[in-house]
Amino acid sequence: MGNSKSGAMSKEILDELKMNTKFTEMELVQWYENFKRQCPSERITKEEFQEIYSKFFPDSDAQTYSQHVFRSFDTNADGTLDFKEYIIALHMTSTGKTTTMKLEWAFGLFDVDKNGYITKSEVKEICTAIFRMIPKDEICKLPSDENTVDKRTEKLWKFFKKSEKDRVTESEFIQGVLANEAALRLIQYQPLK
């Protein structure tokens, strides 16, 4: 099933992860061994994921956002993340160059009902979750046109050039975000350094 380098990880999964992430074979094997130690069932529940995720944002309320992140990576909708889903989540949410693949993931995050479109209410739902992650002392430092959930939602929605009741497709989302640096900043939370 697996190979001698990866223990129980199948060669197919290893090859797929090497091809689709920035991680090397050695890193993936180490991640897998650690994953098996931490999760003997080889699955992470939503609650476990939320606990792990909240450690990255100790001064924030990351619970709602982590639920959306979990939903976006639980590709088979079984309520858990397996190793492959977990590694893809790590790769997609790690800092670095914005790629189309990351924006495709971000679209899936904003597409709360998974119908293939984003509505303004879905944008507001994710903006609310992002806003909860921003520490109170950072909120006062935000530009005045994005220092509330409603203002942030309005500003982001305008980048897509849609009316209140319109929907945004994945390609429109990606083009809208790539065309404007501010939109890219608005779809995520980066703690102030």
Sequence and secondary structure as in RCSB ss.txt:
>XXXX:A:sequence
MGNSKSGAMSKEILDELKMNTKFTEMELVQWYENFKRQCPSERITKEEFQEIYSKFFPDSDAQTYSQHVFRSFDT
NADGTLDFKEYIIALHMTSTGKTTTMKLEWAFGLFDVDKNGYITKSEVKEICTAIFRMIPKDEICKLPSDENTVD
KRTEKLWKFFKKSEKDRVTESEFIQGVLANEAALRLIQYQPLK
>XXXX:A:secstr
 B TTTTTSBHHHHHHHHHHSS  HHHHHHHHHHHHHH TTS EEHHHHHHHHHHH TTS  HHHHHHHHHHH T
T SSEE HHHHHHHHHHHSSS   HHHHHHHHHHH TT SS B HHHHHHHHHHHHHHS HHHHTTS TTSSSHH
HHHHHHHHHTT  TT  B HHHHHHHHHT HHHHHHTS     
